[in-house]
């Protein structure tokens, strides 16, 4: 009887650990996927921002605004999913800071009367865009790698 009770308790404990591990792994995969999606939206937002800066055409604003909302939503969800991981929260804070400093702009203040895009400004915007994306990619790559390490450790 004692052996049967011990076996039942052991199966219950093991099943609980398995469910906990499975949930953790699924959440980690969701975090990794969200980092990849957010990175894609960052690239999209920057490309549309640059398109608007270069041309002044309104058609770039809607995809820019959609990408920016997706970035905000992605970061918000990532914060919830990684709320117990200080390293990831620091990565997300750095990403948010860069997004706010580099991607947020007011379309009403960009083109003042008589402002013309020159070849020099095209080169400057393109170089600056590349630099912004590289900074954001570094942060997201680091966050992605840290999450991969946590996943690998947990799977072992």
C-alpha positions in Angstrom: 0.0 0.0 0.0 2.8 2.4 0.9 4.6 1.6 -2.4 1.4 2.3 -4.3 1.0 5.7 -2.5 4.7 6.5 -3.1 4.3 5.6 -6.8 1.2 7.7 -7.2 2.9 10.7 -5.5 6.0 10.3 -7.7 3.9 10.2 -10.9 2.0 13.3 -9.8 5.2 15.2 -9.1 6.8 14.1 -12.3 3.7 15.1 -14.3 3.6 18.5 -12.6 7.3 19.1 -13.5 6.7 18.0 -17.0 3.8 20.4 -17.4 5.8 23.2 -15.9 8.7 22.5 -18.2 6.5 22.3 -21.2 4.8 25.6 -20.4 8.2 27.3 -19.9 9.5 26.0 -23.2 6.3 27.1 -25.1 6.5 30.5 -23.5 10.2 30.8 -24.5 9.4 29.9 -28.1 6.7 32.6 -28.0 9.3 35.1 -26.7 11.8 34.2 -29.4 9.1 34.5 -32.1 8.0 37.9 -30.7 11.6 39.2 -30.9 11.8 38.1 -34.5 8.5 39.8 -35.4 9.5 43.0 -33.5 12.7 43.1 -35.4 10.9 42.8 -38.7 8.5 45.6 -37.7 11.5 47.8 -36.7 13.0 47.3 -40.2 9.6 48.1 -41.7 9.1 51.3 -39.6 12.6 52.6 -40.4 12.2 51.9 -44.2 8.9 53.8 -44.3 10.2 56.6 -42.1 13.1 57.0 -44.5 10.8 56.8 -47.5 8.7 59.6 -46.0 11.8 61.7 -45.1 13.1 61.3 -48.7 9.9 61.9 -50.6 7.4 63.6 -48.2 4.7 61.3 -49.7 1.8 60.4 -47.3 1.7 56.8 -48.6 4.7 56.0 -46.3 2.9 57.1 -43.2 0.3 54.4 -42.9 2.7 51.5 -43.1 5.0 53.4 -40.7 2.3 53.9 -38.2 1.2 50.3 -38.5 4.8 49.1 -37.9 5.2 51.4 -34.9 2.0 50.1 -33.3 3.2 46.6 -33.9 6.5 47.4 -32.2 4.8 48.9 -29.2 2.4 45.9 -28.9 5.3 43.5 -29.3 7.5 45.2 -26.7 4.5 45.3 -24.3 3.8 41.6 -24.8 7.5 40.8 -24.4 7.6 42.7 -21.1 4.7 40.6 -19.8 6.3 37.3 -20.9 9.7 38.2 -19.5 8.6 40.1 -16.4 10.8 37.9 -14.1 13.9 38.2 -16.2 15.9 41.4 -15.4 18.3 41.0 -18.3 15.4 40.8 -20.8 13.7 43.8 -19.2 16.9 45.8 -19.6 17.2 44.7 -23.2 13.6 45.8 -23.8 14.1 49.1 -22.0 17.2 49.8 -24.3 15.1 48.9 -27.4 12.3 51.1 -26.3 14.7 54.0 -25.7 16.2 53.6 -29.2 12.8 53.3 -30.9 11.6 56.5 -29.1 14.7 58.4 -30.0 15.2 57.1 -33.5 11.9 56.1 -35.0 9.3 58.3 -33.5 8.7 61.5 -35.4 5.9 64.0 -36.1 5.1 64.2 -39.8 3.8 67.8 -39.4 7.3 69.1 -38.4 9.5 67.2 -41.0 8.9 69.3 -44.1 9.0 73.0 -43.5 8.1 75.3 -46.3 10.7 75.3 -49.1 12.7 72.3 -47.7 14.1 70.2 -50.5 15.7 66.7 -50.4 19.2 66.8 -51.8 21.6 64.1 -52.8 23.6 64.8 -49.6 20.6 64.3 -47.4 19.7 61.1 -49.2 23.1 59.7 -48.4 22.9 61.0 -44.8 19.4 59.5 -44.3 20.5 56.1 -45.7 23.7 56.0 -43.6 21.7 57.0 -40.5 19.0 54.5 -41.2 21.6 51.7 -41.5 23.2 52.8 -38.2 19.8 52.9 -36.4 18.9 49.4 -37.6 22.3 48.0 -36.6 21.9 49.4 -33.0 18.4 47.9 -32.7 19.4 44.6 -34.2 22.3 44.3 -31.7 19.9 44.7 -28.8 17.4 42.3 -30.2 20.1 39.8 -31.1 21.5 39.9 -27.6 18.0 39.5 -26.2 17.3 36.6 -28.6 20.6 34.9 -27.7 19.9 35.2 -23.9 16.5 33.7 -24.4 18.1 30.8 -26.4 20.5 30.2 -23.6 17.7 30.1 -21.1 15.8 27.7 -23.3 18.8 25.4 -23.8 19.6 25.3 -20.1 16.0 24.5 -19.3 15.8 21.8 -22.0 18.9 20.1 -20.5 
